[in-house]
Amino acid sequence: MVEQVTIASIPAFKIGHAQNEKARTGCTVILCEDGAVAGCDLRGSAPGTRETELLRPGFLVEQVQGVLLTGGSAFGLDAAGGVQQYLAERGKGYDARGIRVPIVPAAVIFDLNVGNGQTRPDKQMGYQACLNANPEQVDCGLIGVGSGATVGKILGMERAMNGGVGYAAETLASGVVVSALVVVNAFGDVLNPNNGKIIAGARELDSERFVNTAQLLRQLPVQTSPITDNTTLGVIMTNAHLNKVQINKVAQMAQDGLARVVRPVHTMYDGDLIFALSGGEQNADQNLIGEMAAECVAQAIIRAVKISNSL
């Protein structure tokens, strides 16, 4: 359940996957080797992250050389070391008095209960994802960080559906490009934004009908056992020229894409986070870029679950 998608042309970025298909875990890297202005926005309450504080305005480092999305929960952050090694070998990174230090923010999803929880993304897998990085095409579905991603888990994993990786982009006549890569591993359901109907989520026992997680929450007693197998992550890429304050605003606005198609979203059991990267010289209004980013996020989520479930 994998489909190859053409990447919108933004020369600054390449996307690569690596995974262990048997263990159903993996990682996905977005490389911007010559640097991209970066920001992020965290809305979920169960995050696992690396190097995200420095993305806020007011901190020294302005640019990153890569972003890693990984499975394996907090264990999977080890894969960022492989991305750093790949970049360091090529002399890429923040210039610290002549020593290049690659800056690679990372975030994780929880997939340990899907395949073999003892097999997790590591430094070698992160390095391999860099070797696999492609500026023209990206595989979507159950691949890379999305290998073990699922949605609709309020009634347990046996009633959930596949999540996966999705990609969407929009190009304006002016040449401005905005794209989004998203891994969908949500506690909630994924909805069609045009009619509100569920297209992937928790299902009734022995039936293909959906239970509607948001409605079921209203009927259940207070949740006592955390449903931790969650988190939706995304990376916005644009060739618009934005500063650190502006790109952080784009990341904030892009979170609206989750709210358009995932319900409930940003729960205590999700670590929902959006990275945003500016890697170009196109002039554009940050409000327009933010709106385009939100729509790309929504479409990428829908594409992910459709491909992963062959809908």
KACOR-V546938 format. One record per backbone hydrogen bond with DSSP energy under -0.5 kcal/mol. NH is the residue of the N-H (numbers start at 1). CO is the residue of the C=O. If there is no record, write none. Layout:
# KACOR-V546938
nh->[NH NH]
co->[CO CO]
This chain:
# KACOR-V546938
nh->[3 5 7 10 13 14 15 16 18 20 21 24 25 27 28 29 30 31 31 32 35 36 37 38 39 41 43 44 45 45 46 50 55 56 59 64 65 66 67 68 69 70 71 73 75 76 76 77 78 79 80 81 82 82 83 84 85 86 87 88 89 90 90 91 92 94 96 96 97 99 100 101 101 102 104 105 106 107 108 109 110 111 114 115 116 117 119 120 126 127 128 129 130 131 132 133 134 138 140 141 142 143 146 147 149 151 152 152 153 156 159 160 161 163 164 165 166 168 170 172 175 178 179 180 181 182 183 184 184 185 188 189 190 191 192 193 195 196 199 200 203 204 207 211 212 216 217 218 218 219 219 220 226 228 230 231 233 234 235 236 237 238 239 241 242 247 248 249 250 251 252 253 254 255 255 256 257 258 258 259 260 261 261 262 263 270 273 274 275 276 277 278 279 279 282 289 290 291 292 293 294 295 296 297 298 299 300 301 302 303 304 305 306 307 308 309 310 311]
co->[140 138 136 8 10 31 134 29 27 25 19 20 20 18 69 16 67 14 29 65 32 64 278 62 276 274 272 272 267 270 270 106 52 53 56 36 103 103 30 105 28 107 26 109 72 72 73 74 75 76 77 78 78 79 79 80 81 82 83 84 85 86 87 88 87 101 94 99 95 96 98 94 99 100 102 66 50 68 48 70 230 109 111 111 23 115 116 118 122 123 124 125 126 127 128 130 15 5 3 165 1 141 143 144 146 161 186 188 187 153 156 157 151 149 184 141 182 180 178 176 172 170 237 168 235 166 233 164 182 183 264 263 200 261 197 191 192 192 190 190 159 209 204 202 202 212 213 214 215 215 216 216 224 226 228 185 183 273 181 275 179 277 177 282 240 243 244 245 246 247 248 249 250 251 252 253 254 254 255 255 256 257 258 258 189 267 232 41 234 39 236 37 238 277 239 285 286 287 288 289 290 291 292 293 294 295 296 297 298 299 300 301 302 303 304 305 307 306]
